[in-house]
Amino acid sequence: MKSTRFLALGTLLLFSPLGADLAGEETAFIDGQFAVRSNLRAGVAKIDITPADPASITVIGHRRPVTGIRDPLRSGILLLDDGETKAAFVTMDTIGAWDDMVKVAREAIEKETGVPAANIMVTASHNHSAPGYKENPQWAAELIQKIRAMAQEAVKNTRTVSIGYGEDTVGFGINRRKTIDGRAVVRLNPEGPNDQRVKVLRFDDGKSLTPMAIMMHAVCHPCFFTWGDKGSLPYPAGYPKISADFPGEAQTFVESVYANKTSALFLQGCAGDIRPNLPGYPYRCADEADIQWAGRDLGGAVVRTLALGVTREKLQQRETFYKIRVANEVLDLPGKEQPVRAELMAIKVGPFLFLSMPGEPMVEYGFKLEKAIADRATPIIVGYANGNIGYIATADAYTVGGYEPNRSSLKPEAEDIILKTLGALADRVVGDVFESFSKYTADVIKREAAEKARLEAVRPKSP
């Protein structure tokens, strides 16, 4: 006998079967499903980008020869469409999102999906156990073709979604700078600034409790597997295999919990001075126990957050309207030898604000940007996106020196320009300042002209 329940309207909106008529006074309750009321459509896909012959590959980040593959390298794409504006996020298990690669990848994705090139954020986990783009031209060409195929696949499974959000923490990252006698040295520093939060977004179509797509954001160098420490075993000469390091291990863990019926994507935060807590001289290469620790620490935090995110209280907090707004600016930052070209980007999806930098920002950048945004949006600060200019050190770091500011191609005054530019981009996409919402004709014309210029500035030029 079919049973029915009388439910309050607010609960009906969340738990009625998809497509149910909510005008009536009763509806059948289907446990594990919930109705999605949203203007947002999303499509996701992932693809294996592991080189076929690891012995022929130059691993960069921590350069070393490799002879095998521990686990696959992958790329993922999330397409978003609010009915008016399209945007996309691309993630890769690589050291960086190289300028040359970003240009051709954006062009390929735009052709396959209709997402404007300027609305595509291409990111890297900053994995230190993967090929370099310029160093491995055959693999690089295959990478672009795989990204094209991945974009095609994502278009096919596009559907209406809503977004759940939550946070948790992990414990494997640690600051690697310590100031002694007025100078910075490489040291595992538990008192140094650190961001141990994990930010998790789940994209649901409501047909089950398994998310269609997952986006996890954490802050730590993926260099568990590295070039080695001669004072410690088992890899004093460096880890001998290609690996996606802890972001790959965590993605695999999360996907396995959902029987591989979801796609997990990883976004790296401001990890310029945050690394794995592996003591040594000054630190050691990880082994299997270490990588399982990190992967399951992060993966477990993500899974906990995902599970909580579909309880009825959390579902009731979800938005029903997700406006997509995108802004980016390509500018010349002051460099030690010459100006450094950099693209800064902002993507707002409903209440979620993504701000990106094309290199390795120190952890304080994330804290400063979040403080400036305050309660205007839910901030997700992304490093290693849309370019690869190297270390982005704070101005204060230059006063004591150390690895990050010494290796950076930027001058200290670049920090102020980056923060102010990202603040201005946030103003444009959050939409709560007069210039971003004014309906005066002159202001509308000005915005339309600026948007046209933005799209053309980033779109790859035909040869």
LUMROSE-997752 format. One record per residue: x, y, z of N, C-alpha, C, O in turn; residue in three letters. Coordinates in steps of 0.2 Angstrom, whole numbers, plus 2048, in hexadecimal, padded with zeros to 3 digits. Layout:
XYZXYZXYZXYZALA ...
END
This chain:
8047FA800800800800804806800809807804MET 80380B7FC8078117FB805816801800817802LYS 80A81880480981C80A80B82380880F825804SER 80782880B80982F80A809832811807830816THR 80D83881180D83C81780B84381580C846810ARG 80984781A80784E81A80D85181C80F850822PHE 81085681881685981A815861819811863815LEU 81986581D81986C81C81C86E81582086A813ALA 81987481381B87680C82387680B826874806LEU 82687981082E87981083187380F83687280CGLY 82E86D81383186781282F86480B834860809THR 82A86580982886380282D8657FD82E8617F9LEU 82F86B7FD83386E7F983A86A7F883D86A7F3LEU 83C8677FE8428647FF84285C7FD84685A7FALEU 83C8597FF83C8527FF83784F7FB8378497FAPHE 8338537F782E8507F283284D7ED83884F7EBSER 82F8487E98338457E383484A7DE83084F7DDPRO 8398497DA83A84E7D583484E7D08318497CELEU 8328547CE82C8557CA8258547CD8208557CAGLY 8258547D481F8537D781B8597D781E85F7D7ALA 8148597D781085E7D780F8617DF80C85D7E3ASP 8128677E08128697E780B86D7E980B8707EELEU 80786E7E48018717E57FC86E7EA7F88717EDALA 7FC8677EA7F88637EE7FA8637F57FF8677F7GLY 7F68607FA7F78608017FC85B8037FE85B809GLU 7FD8567FF80185080180584D7FB80484F7F6GLU 80A84A7FD80F8477F88128417FB813841801THR 81583D7F78188377F981F8397FB82383C7F7ALA 82283680082883780282D83280082C82C801PHE 8328347FC83782F7FA83E8307FE8418357FCILE 83F82C80284582D80684C82D80184C8287FDASP 8508328028568327FE8568367F885B8367F4GLY 8508397F784F83E7F184D8447F484A8457F9GLN 84E84A7F084C8507F284B8547EC84F8547E7PHE 8468597EC84485D7E684A8637E684B8657EBALA 84C8647E08518697DF84D86F7DC84B86F7D6VAL 84D8757DF84A87B7DC84F8807DB8528837DFARG 8518807D58578847D38578867CC8548837C7SER 85A88C7CA85B88E7C386288B7C086388C7BAASN 8668887C586D8867C386D87F7C086A87B7C2LEU 87187F7BA8728797B787A8777B787E87C7B6ARG 87B8717B888386F7B98848697B58808647B5ALA 88A8687B288C8627AF8938617B28978657B2GLY 89585A7B389C8597B589F8537B289B84F7AFVAL 8A58537B18A984D7AE8B084D7B18B38527B3ALA 8B38477B18BA8467B38BD8427AE8BA83D7ABLYS 8C48437AD8C783E7A88CE83D7AB8D18417AEILE 8D18377A98D88357AB8DD8397A68DC8387A0ASP 8E283C7A98E78407A58EE83D7A78F38407A5ILE 8EE8377A98F48347AB8F88327A48F582F7A0THR 8FF8347A490383279E90382A79D9048277A2PRO 90382879790482179690A81E79890B81879AALA 91082279791781F79891A82379D91D82879BASP 91A8227A491C8267A99248277A892782C7AAPRO 9278227A692F8227A59318287A193782A7A1ALA 92D82A79C92F82F79792D83679992E83B796SER 92A83679F92783D7A292C8407A692F83D7AAILE 92C8477A692F84B7AA92A84E7B09268527AETHR 92B84B7B692784E7BB92A8547BE9308557BFVAL 9268597BF9288607C19258627C892185E7CAILE 9278677CA9268697D192C8677D693086B7D7GLY 92C8607D793285D7DA9358597D49338537D4HIS 93985B7D093C8577CA93F8517CD9438517D1ARG 93D84B7CA9408457CB93E8407C69398417C3ARG 94283A7C59408357C093A8317C393A8307C9PRO 93682F7BF93082A7C19308247BD9328257B7VAL 92E81F7C092E8187BC9278157BC9268107B8THR 9228187BF91C8157BF91681A7C19178207C2GLY 9108177C390A81B7C49078187CB9058127CBILE 90781C7D090481A7D68FC81A7D58F88167D7ARG 8FA8207D38F28217D28F18267CC8F682A7CBASP 8EB8267C98EA82A7C38EA8327C58E88347CAPRO 8ED8367C08EB83D7BF8E583E7BC8E383B7B7LEU 8E18437BE8DA8447BB8D984C7BA8DC8507BEARG 8D584D7B68D28547B58CB8547B58C884F7B4SER 8C88597B88C18597B98BE8607B68C18657B6GLY 8B88607B48B48667B28AD8667B58AA8617B5ILE 8AB86C7B78A586E7BA8A28737B68A58797B6LEU 89D8727B28998777AE89387A7B28908767B5LEU 8928807B288D8847B58898887B088C88C7ADLEU 8838897B187E88D7AD87888F7B187488B7B3ASP 8788967B28728987B686C89A7B186789E7B3ASP 86C8997AB86789B7A68698A17A28668A279CGLY 86E8A57A48708AB7A18788AA7A087A8AC79AGLU 87B8A87A58838A87A58868A17A688389D7AATHR 88B8A07A288E8997A389589A7A689889F7A4LYS 8978957AA89E8967AD8A088E7AE89C88A7ADALA 8A788D7AE8AA8877AF8B08877B48B488C7B4ALA 8B18817B78B78807BB8BA87A7B98B78757B8PHE 8C187A7B88C58757B58CA8737BB8CD8787BDVAL 8CB86D7BD8D086B7C28D48667BF8D28627BBTHR 8DB8677C18E08627BE8E58607C48E68647C8MET 8E785A7C48EC8577C88F38587C68F78547C4ASP 8F485F7C58FB8617C28FE8667C78FB8697CBTHR 9048687C590886D7C99058747C89058787CDILE 9028767C290087C7C18FB87C7BB8FA8787B7GLY 8F78827BA8F38837B58F78887B08F788E7B1ALA 8FB8857AC9008897A88FC88E7A38F788C7A0TRP 8FF8947A18FC89879D8FA8967968F5896794ASP 8FF8927938FE88F78C8F888A78C8F488A788ASP 8F88867928F38817928EC8847938E7882790MET 8EC8897988E588C7998E288F7938DC88F792VAL 8E689278F8E38967898E08907848DB891782LYS 8E488B7838E188677E8DB8827818D788077EVAL 8DC8817888D787D78B8D088178B8CB87E78AALA 8D188878D8CB88C78D8C888C7868C288C785ARG 8CC88C7818C988D77A8C58867788C0886775GLU 8C888177A8C587A7798BF87977C8BA87777AALA 8BE87C7838B887B7878B38807848AD87E784ILE 8B58867828B088A7808AD8877798A6888779GLU 8B08847758AE88176F8A987C7708A487B76DLYS 8AA8787768A68727778A087377B89B87077BGLU 8A187977F89B87A784898880784892881786THR 89A88578089788C780899890786897896786GLY 89D88E78A89F8927908A489778D8A989478BVAL 8A489D78E8A98A278C8B08A078F8B089F795PRO 8B58A178B8BC8A078E8BD8A47948C08A1799ALA 8BB8AA7948BC8AE79A8B88AC7A08BA8AE7A6ALA 8B48A77A08B08A57A58B289E7A88AE89B7ABASN 8B889C7A68BA8957A78C08967AC8C58997AAILE 8C08937B28C58937B78C988D7B68C68877B8MET 8CF88D7B48D38877B38D88867B98DC88B7BAVAL 8D88817BD8DC8817C38E087A7C48DE8767C0THR 8E587B7C88E98757C98E98747D18E98787D5ALA 8EA86D7D28EB86C7DA8F286E7DC8F386E7E2SER 8F786F7D88FE8707D990186A7DB90686A7DFHIS 8FF8647D890285E7D990A85D7D790B85F7D1ASN 90E85B7DB91585B7DA9188547D791E8537D6HIS 9138507D59158497D29118487CB90F8437CASER 91184D7C790E84D7C09128507BB9178537BDALA 91184F7B59158527AF9148597AF90F85C7B1PRO 91985C7AC9198637AA9168647A391785F79FGLY 91386A7A191086B79B91586C795914869790TYR 91987079691E87279192486C79192686B78BLYS 92586979692A86479692885D79392C859791GLU 92185C79291F85678F91985878A91385778BASN 91C85A78491785C77F91285777C90C85977BPRO 91485177C90F84C77A90984B77F90384B77DGLN 90B84B78590684A78A90285178A8FC85078CTRP 90585678990185D7898FC85D7848F685F785ALA 8FE85A77E8F985A7798F385577A8ED857779ALA 8F585077D8EF84B77F8EB84E7858E584D785GLU 8EE8527898EA85578F8E585978C8DF85978ELEU 8E685D7878E18627848DC85E7818D6860781ILE 8DD85977D8D885577A8D485177F8CE85177EGLN 8D784F7858D384C78A8CE85178D8C885078FLYS 8D185778E8CC85D7918C685E78D8C185F78FILE 8C885E7868C285F7818BD85A7828B785B782ARG 8BF8537828BA84E7838B784E78A8B184D78AALA 8BA85078F8B78517958B28567958AC855798MET 8B385C7928AE8617918A885E78D8A286078FALA 8A985B7888A385878489F853789899853789GLN 8A284F78D89E84B79289A84F79789584D798GLU 89D85479989A85879E89385B79C88E85C79FALA 89485D79588E86079288885B79288285D793VAL 88A85579188484F79088184E79787B84C796LYS 88484F79C88084D7A387E8547A787D8537ADASN 87D8597A387B85F7A787485F7A986F85C7A6THR 8738617AF86C8607B286B8667B88708697B9ARG 8658677BA86486C7BF8668697C68658647C8THR 86A86E7C986D86C7D086B8727D586A8787D3VAL 86C8707DB86D8757E08748747E487786F7E3SER 8768797E887D8787EB87C8787F287987C7F5ILE 8808737F58818737FD8888757FE88C8737FAGLY 88987880488F87A80689087880D88C879812TYR 89787780F8998758168A08768178A4876812GLY 8A387681D8AA87681E8AC8718248A786F828GLU 8B286F8238B586A8288BC86C8298BE871826ASP 8C086882C8C786982D8CB86382C8C985D82CTHR 8D286482A8D785F82A8DD86182E8DD866830VAL 8E185C82F8E785D8338EE85C8308F385C834GLY 8EE85B82A8F58588278F985E8248FF85D823PHE 8F68648248FA86A8218FE86E8278FB86E82CGLY 90387182590787582A90B87B82690D87A821ILE 90B88082A90F88682791788482791988082BASN 91A88682192188482092688982192C88981FARG 92488F82492989582592989682C924896830ARG 92F89882F93089A8359368A083593B89F832LYS 9348A58399398AB83993D8AA83F93B8AA845THR 9448AA83E9498A984394E8AE8429518AE83DILE 94F8B28479558B88479538BC8419588BE83DASP 94D8BE83F94B8C283A94B8BF83394B8C382EGLY 94C8B983294C8B682B9488B082B9488AC830ARG 9448AF8269408A98259448A38239488A381EALA 94389D82694689782594089282393B892825VAL 94288C82093E88781E93D88282594287F827VAL 93788282893687F82E92F87D82E92B88182DARG 92D87783092687583292487983892787883ELEU 91F87E83791E88383D91788383F91288683BASN 91587F84490E87E84690B885848905885849PRO 90F88A84A90D89084C90B89584690889A847GLU 90E89384190D89783B90689783890289383AGLY 90489D8348FD89D8328FB89782D90089482APRO 8F589482E8F388E82A8EC88E82A8E889182EASN 8E988B8248E288B8238E08838228E288081DASP 8DE8808288DC8798288D58788268D2872827GLN 8D187D8238CA87C8228CA87881B8CE879817ARG 8C487481A8C28718148BB8748128B7874816VAL 8BB87780C8B587A80A8B28758058B5873800LYS 8AB8738058A986E8018A28707FE89E873802VAL 8A18707F889B8717F489986B7F189D8677EELEU 8928697F288F8647EF88A8667EA88686A7ECARG 88A8637E48858657DF88085F7DE88285A7DCPHE 87A8607DF87585B7E086F85C7DB86D8617DAASP 86D8567D78678567D38618547D785C8547D5ASP 8628517DD85D84F7E285A8487E08568467E4GLY 85D8457DC85A83E7DA85D8397DF85A8337DFLYS 86283A7E38658367E886983A7ED86A8407ECSER 86C8377F287083A7F687783B7F487B83D7F8LEU 8788387EE87F8387EB88083F7E787C8407E3THR 8848437E98858497E58878487DE88B8437DCPRO 88584C7D988784C7D288E84E7D289284B7CEMET 8908537D58978557D58998587DC89585A7E0ALA 89F8587DE8A285A7E48A885F7E28AC85D7DEILE 8A88647E68AE8697E58B18697EC8AD86C7F1MET 8B78677ED8BA8687F48C086D7F38C486D7EEMET 8C18717F88C68767F88CA8757FF8C7876804HIS 8D18757FE8D58748048DC8788028DD87A7FDALA 8E08788088E687C8078EC8788098ED87880FVAL 8F08768058F68728068FA8718008F786E7FBCYS 90087180090486F7FA9038677F99048647FEHIS 9028657F390285E7F290985B7F090B85A7EBPRO 90D85B7F69148597F59158537FA91B8537FDCYS 91084F7FC91284A8009178457FC91C8437FFPHE 9168447F691A8407F291F8457EF91D8497EBPHE 9268457F092A84A7EF9318477ED9318417EBTHR 93684B7EC93D8497EA9418467EF9468437EETRP 93E8457F59418417FA9468447FF94884A7FEGLY 94784180494C84380A95183E80B94F83880DASP 95783F80A95C83A80B95C83781295F831813LYS 95983A81695A83781D95483381F954831825GLY 94F83281A94982E81C94782981794882A811SER 94582381994281E81493B81F814938822818LEU 93781C80F93A81780A93C81A80393E8177FFPRO 93C82180393D8247FC94382A7FD94182F7FCTYR 9498287FF94E82D8009508317F99528367F9PRO 94E82D7F39508307ED9498347EA94A8367E4ALA 9448347ED93E8377EB9398317E993B82C7E7GLY 9328337E992D82E7E792E82D7E092E8317DCTYR 92E8267DE92F8247D79298247D292A8217CDPRO 9248267D491E8257D091A82B7CF91A8307D3LYS 91682C7CA9118317C990B8307CE90982A7CFILE 9098357D09038357D58FF83C7D59028417D3SER 8F983B7D78F58427D88F68447DF8F28497E1ALA 8FA8417E38FB8437EA8F58437EE8F08407ECASP 8F58477F38EF8477F88E88497F58E38467F7PHE 8E884E7F08E28507ED8DF84A7E98D98497E9PRO 8E38467E68E08417E28DE83B7E78D98387E5GLY 8E283A7EC8E08357F18D98377F48D58327F5GLU 8D883D7F68D283F7F98CC83F7F48C783C7F6ALA 8CD8417EE8C88407E98C68397E88C08377E8GLN 8CA8347E78C982D7E78C582B7ED8C08277ECTHR 8C782D7F38C482A7F98BC82D7F98B88297FAPHE 8BB8337F78B58367F78B08327F28AB8307F3VAL 8B38317EC8AF82E7E78AD8277E88A88257E7GLU 8B28247EC8B181D7EE8AB81C7F38A78177F3SER 8AA8217F78A58217FC89E8217F989981E7FBVAL 89E8247F38988257EF8988207E98948217E4TYR 89B81A7EA89B8157E589D8177DE89B8157D9ALA 8A281D7DE8A48207D889E8227D389F8227CDASN 8998247D68938277D289382F7D388E8327D1LYS 8998327D58998397D58A083B7D38A58377D2THR 8A18417D28A88447D08AA8497D58A784E7D6SER 8B08487D88B384D7DC8B88517D98BD84E7D6ALA 8B88577DA8BD85C7D78C08607DD8BD8617E2LEU 8C78617DC8CB8647E18CD86B7DF8D086C7DAPHE 8CC8707E48CF8777E38D48787E88D38777EELEU 8DA87A7E68DF87C7EA8DE8837ED8DD8887E9GLN 8E08847F38DF88B7F68E688F7F68EA88E7F2GLY 8E78937FB8ED8977FB8F28937FF8F3894805CYS 8F688F7FC8FA88A7FF90288B7FE9068877FFALA 9038927FC90A8937FB90F8928009158907FFGLY 90D89280691289080C90F88B81191188B816ASP 90A88780E90788181290987B80E90887A808ILE 90C87681290E87080F90C86A81490A86B81AARG 90D86481290C85E81791085E81D91686081CPRO 90D85C82291185C82991585582991385082CASN 91A85582591F84F82592685182792A853823LEU 92785082E92E85283093384E82D93384882BPRO 93985182C93F84E82994585382994685782EGLY 94985382494E85882394E85C81D95185A818TYR 94A86181C94586482193F86082293B860826PRO 93D85C81C93785881C93885281893C852813TYR 93484D81993584781593084581092B848810ARG 93184180B92D83E80692883980A92983680ECYS 92183A80891C83680B91D82E80992082D804ALA 91A82A80C91982380B91182280A90D82680BASP 90F81B80990881A80990481C80F8FE81E80EGLU 90781B81590381C81B90282481B8FC82681DALA 90782881990682F8199008318148FC836816ASP 90082F80E8FB8318098F482E80B8F0832809ILE 8F482980E8ED8268108EB82B8168E582D816GLN 8EF82D81A8ED83281F8EA83881D8E583A81FTRP 8EE83B8188EC8418158E58418118E1844812ALA 8E583B80D8E083A8088D983980C8D483B80AGLY 8DA8358118D48338158D283981A8CC83A81CARG 8D783D81C8D58438208D184881C8CC84A81FASP 8D48498168D084E8128C984B8108C484E810LEU 8CA84480D8C484180B8BF8408108B984180FGLY 8C183E8168BC83D81B8B984481D8B384481FGLY 8BC84981D8B985081F8B48528198AF85481BALA 8B68508138B185280E8AB84E80E8A585080EVAL 8AC8478108A68438108A184581689B844815VAL 8A484681C8A084982189C84F81F89684F821ARG 89F85381C89C85981A89685881589185B815THR 89885481089385280B88D84E80E88785080CLEU 88E84A81388884681688484B81A87E84B81AALA 88785081E88385582187F85981D87985B81ELEU 88185A81787F85F81287885D80F87586280CGLY 87685781086F85580D86A853813865850812VAL 86C85581986785581E86185A81D86385F81ATHR 85B85981F85685E81D85786582085586A81CARG 85B86682585C86D828861870823860876821GLU 86686D82086B86F81B867871815869876811LYS 86386C81386086D80C85B87480C85B877807LEU 85887581285487B813858881812855887811GLN 85F88181386388781386588880C86888E80BGLN 86488480786788580086388A7FD85D88C7FEARG 86788E7F88648937F486088F7EF8618897EDGLU 85B8937EC8578917E68598957E08578937DATHR 85D89A7E085F89E7DB86689F7DB8698A27E0PHE 86A89D7D687189E7D58738A27CF8738A07CATYR 8758A87D18778AD7CB87E8AC7CA8828AC7CFLYS 8818AB7C48888AA7C388A8B17C08878B47BBILE 8908B37C38938BA7C089A8B87C089D8B57C5ARG 89D8BB7BB8A58B97BA8A88C07B98A68C47B5VAL 8AE8C17BB8B28C77BA8BA8C47BA8BB8C07BEALA 8BE8C77B68C58C67B68C98CC7B38C68D07B0ASN 8CF8CC7B58D38D17B38DA8CF7B28DD8CC7B6GLU 8DD8D07AC8E48CF7AB8E88D57AC8E68DA7A8VAL 8ED8D57B08F18DB7B18F88D97B28FA8D37B3LEU 8FC8DE7B29038DD7B39058DF7BA9048E57BCASP 9088DA7BE90A8DB7C59118DD7C59158DB7C1LEU 9138E17CA91A8E37CA91E8DD7CC91E8DA7D1PRO 9238DC7C79288D67C892F8D97CA9318DE7C9GLY 9338D47CC93A8D67CE93E8D77C89428DC7C8LYS 93D8D47C29418D57BC93C8D97B793F8DD7B3GLU 9368D77B69328DA7B192A8D97B49298D57B8GLN 9268DD7B191F8DC7B391C8D47B291F8D17ADPRO 9188D27B69168CB7B690E8CB7B490A8CE7B8VAL 90D8C87AF9068C87AC9028C37B09048BD7B1ARG 8FC8C57B38F88C07B78F18C17B68EF8C77B5ALA 8ED8BC7B68E68BC7B68E38BB7BC8E48B67BFGLU 8DF8C07BF8DB8BF7C58D48BE7C38D18C17BELEU 8D08BA7C78C98B87C58C48B77CB8C68B57D0MET 8BE8B97C98B98B87CE8B38B57CB8B18B77C6ALA 8B08AF7CE8AA8AC7CC8A68AC7D28A78A97D7ILE 8A08AE7D189B8AD7D68958A97D48928AA7CELYS 8938A47D888E89F7D688989F7DC88B89C7E1VAL 8848A37DB87F8A47E18838A77E78868AD7E6GLY 8838A47ED8878A87F288E8A67F28928A97F7PRO 8918A27EE8988A07EE89C8A47EA89B8A47E4PHE 8A28A77ED8A68AB7E98AD8A87E88B08A77EDLEU 8AF8A67E28B68A47E18BA8A97DE8B98AD7D9PHE 8C08AA7E28C58AF7E08CB8AB7DE8CD8A77E2LEU 8CE8AD7D98D48A97D78DA8AD7D58DA8B37D3SER 8E08AA7D68E78AD7D58EB8A77D18EA8A17D2MET 8EF8AA7CC8F38A57C88FA8A37CA8FF8A47C7PRO 8FA8A17D090089F7D38FF89C7DA8FA8997DCGLY 90589D7DE90589A7E590489F7EA9098A17EDGLU 8FE8A17EC8FD8A67F18FF8A37F88FD89E7F9PRO 9028A77FC9038A58038FC8A58078F88A9804MET 8FC8A180C8F68A080F8F28A78128EC8A7812VAL 8F68AC8138F38B28168EE8B58118EA8B9812GLU 8F08B480A8EB8B78058E48B58068E08B9805TYR 8E38AE8078DD8AC8088D98AF80E8D38B180EGLY 8DD8B08148DA8B381A8D88BA8188D38BD81APHE 8DC8BE8158DB8C58148D58C680F8D18CB810LYS 8D58C280A8CF8C38058C98C18088C48C4807LEU 8C98BC80D8C28BA8108C08C08158BA8C1815GLU 8C58C38188C38C881D8C08CE8198BC8D181BLYS 8C38CF8138C18D580F8BA8D480D8B58D880CALA 8B88CD80B8B28CC8088AC8CC80E8A68CD80DILE 8AF8CA8148AA8CA81A8A48C68198A58C0817ALA 89E8C981A8988C58198948C681288E8C4812ASP 8988C880D8958C98078948C38038908C37FEARG 8988BE8048978B880089B8B280489F8B3809ALA 89A8AC80289E8A68048A58A68008A48A47FATHR 8AA8A88038B18A87FF8B48A17FE8B589D803PRO 8B78A07F88BB89A7F78C189D7F28C089F7EDILE 8C789E7F68CC8A17F38D189B7EF8D38977F3ILE 8D289C7E98D58977E58DC8997E28DD89F7E0VAL 8E18957E48E88977E18E98927DA8E588E7D9GLY 8EE8937D78F088F7D28EB88E7CC8EA8897C9TYR 8E88947CA8E38947C58E48997C08E789F7C1ALA 8E38977B98E389C7B48EA89F7B38EB8A47B1ASN 8F089B7B48F689D7B38FB89A7B88F98977BDGLY 90189C7B89068997BC90C89D7BD91189C7BAASN 90B8A37C19118A87C29158A67C891A8AA7C9ILE 9148A17CB91889F7D19168A27D79108A37D8GLY 91A8A37DC9188A57E39168AC7E39188B07E0TYR 9108AC7E790D8B37E890E8B47F09098B27F4ILE 9138B77F29158B87F99128BF7FB9108C37F8ALA 9108BF80290E8C58059148CA8059198C8805THR 9128D08069178D680691B8D580D9218D680DALA 9188D381291B8D28189218CC8189268CD81BASP 91F8C78149248C281392B8C48109308C1812ALA 92B8C980C9318CC8099368CF80F93C8CF80ETYR 9338D18149378D481993C8CF81D9418D1820THR 9398C981D93E8C48209408BF81B9448BA81DVAL 93E8BF8159418BB80F93E8B48109398B3812GLY 9428AF80E9408A880E93E8A680793E8AA802GLY 93D8A080693C89C8009378A07FC9388A17F6TYR 9318A17FE92B8A37FA92D8AA7F792C8AB7F1GLU 92E8AF7FB9308B67F89368B67F49368B97EFPRO 93B8B27F69418B27F29408AE7EB9438B17E6ASN 93B8A97EB93A8A67E49358AA7E09348A97DAARG 9318AE7E392C8B27E092F8B77DA9348BA7DBSER 92B8B77D592D8BC7D092A8C37D192B8C87CDSER 9268C47D69238CA7D89268CE7DD92A8CC7E1LEU 9258D57DC9278D97E29228D97E791C8D77E6LYS 9248DC7ED91F8DC7F39198E07F29148DE7F4PRO 9198E57EE9138E97ED90E8E67E89098E87E8GLU 9108E07E690B8DC7E29058DA7E68FF8D97E4ALA 9068D97ED9018D67F18FB8DB7F18F58D97F0GLU 8FC8E27F28F78E77F38F38E77EC8ED8E87EDASP 8F68E67E78F38E77E08EE8E17DF8E88E17DDILE 8F18DB7E18ED8D57E18E68D57E58E18D37E3ILE 8E78D77EB8E28D77F08DC8DC7EE8D68DB7EELEU 8DF8E27EB8DA8E77E98D68E57E38D18E77E2LYS 8DA8E27DE8D78E07D88D28DA7D98CC8DB7D6THR 8D38D67DD8CF8D07DF8C98D37E38C38D17E2LEU 8CA8D87E78C48DC7EA8C08DF7E58BA8DF7E6GLY 8C38E27E08BF8E67DB8BB8E07D78B58E27D5ALA 8BE8DB7D58BA8D67D28B58D37D68AF8D17D3LEU 8B68D27DC8B08D07E18AB8D57E18A58D27E1ALA 8AC8DB7E18A78E07E08A28DF7DA89C8E07DAASP 8A68DD7D58A28DD7CE89D8D77CE8988D77CBARG 8A08D17D189C8CB7D18978CA7D78928C77D6VAL 8998CD7DD8948CC7E288E8D07E18888CF7E3VAL 88F8D67DE8898DA7DB8868DE7E18808E07E0GLY 8898E07E68878E47EB8898EB7EC8898EF7F1ASP 88D8ED7E688F8F47E688C8F87E088A8F47DBVAL 88B8FE7E08879027DC8889007D58848FF7D0PHE 88F9007D38919007CC88F8F97C988E8F87C3GLU 88E8F47CD88C8ED7CB8858EC7CA8838E77C6SER 8818F07CC8798EF7CC8768F57C98708F47C8PHE 8798FB7C88759017C68728FF7BF8748FC7BBSER 86C9027BF8689017B98689077B48649087AFLYS 86B90C7B686C9127B286F9107AB87490C7ABTYR 86C9137A686F91179F87691279E87990D79CTHR 8799177A18809187A08849137A38899107A1ALA 8829117A988590B7AD8849057AA8899017AAASP 87E9037A787D8FD7A48828FC79E8858F779CVAL 88290279A88690279488E9017968918FD792ILE 89090479B89790379D8988FC79F89D8F979ELYS 8948F97A38948F27A58958ED79F8998E879FARG 8908EE79A8908EA7948968EA7908998E578EGLU 8998F079089F8F178C8A58EE7908AA8EB78DALA 8A58EF7968AA8EB79A8AA8E479A8AF8E079AALA 8A48E179A8A38DA7998A68D77928A98D2792GLU 8A48DB78D8A68D97868AE8D97868B18D5783LYS 8B18DE7898B88DF7898BB8D978D8C18D678BALA 8B88D77938BB8D27978BB8CB7938C08C7793ARG 8B58CA7908B58C378C8BA8C37868BD8BE785LEU 8BB8C97838C08C977D8C78C97808CC8C677DGLU 8C98CC7868CF8CC7898D28C578A8D88C478AALA 8CE8C078C8D08BA78F8CF8B57898D38B0789VAL 8CB8B67848CA8B177F8D08B077B8D38B5779ARG 8D28AA77A8D88A97768D78AB76F8D28AB76CPRO 8DD8AF76C8DD8B27658DE8AC7608E38A8761LYS 8DB8AC75B8DC8A77558E28A97528E48AF751SER 8E78A47508ED8A674D8EC8A97468F18AB742PRO 
END
